[in-house]
Amino acid sequence: AYNMLSYPWATRYQQSNQWALETLASAAEPGVSSREQAQAWLRFKGYQPTTLQLGALTRLGARVSSAHIAFDDHPNEKRFSDRIETITVDSVFDWLERARLAGPVQRLPT
């Protein structure tokens, strides 16, 4: 099921950045054949998700106003301390550079 703010280390939901990162893990490591294995490989390789500070009212508003946002896959200790971890493009690019799987992001002139 799609969840725009899915927890990176769970398999209940998935979002597009998470799908791309888990697919990359499966392609980079031949032994990876499940989401759990892909996530373990990403942790081993030092991937760090983005932590968003989202209070209870913001989470409630997001959940009520969108069918594609849920927080029930996030650990209670993080969720109730307003720390929502998710995979963002910025965290993916930062990790790719740190892991030496890609060079620095290059911005094109507009």
Buried (B, 14 or more C-beta within 10 A) or exposed (E): EBBBBBBBBBBEBBBEBBBEBBEBBBEBBEEBEEBEBBBBBBEEBEBBBBEBEBEEEEBEEBBEEEEEBBBEBBEEEBBEEBBBBBBBEEBBEBBBEEEEEEEEEEEEEE
